[in-house]
Amino acid sequence: MILVLSHAWTLDLAHAAAYVALTDEFGAFHAAQPGFRGRRLVRDRADPLHFVNLRWWDRAEDYEAMVRDPAYPGWIALLSEHVQPRDPAKAVMDVEVEHADPRAPA
């Protein structure tokens, strides 16, 4: 399994709310992709304009196929309307150890 991690800084708090809503909608697109395992959007408590996107995939090739989907650039364009023009500092990482939530249903 891999993790794709990227950072985003929104323009202001109103844009942050829109970014969260769009990211939630974008989840359905992710869920339809082969190899998709899960997604989390987390927010920095010290800087509420800073978000970290965490996406888990079976393989890097699955993530790369999703990025090549013709609908993907449209989603990115919508999200980009709400973020500062920064390098998203994206990283594709291998998951080495995973501990599941013991309270999660089996």
Secondary structure, 3 states (H helix, E strand, C coil): CEEEEEEEEECCHHHHHHHHHHHHHHHHHHHCCCCEEEEEEEECCCCCCEEEEEEEECCHHHHHHHHHCCCHHHHHHHHHCCECCCCCCCEEEECCCCCCCCCCCC
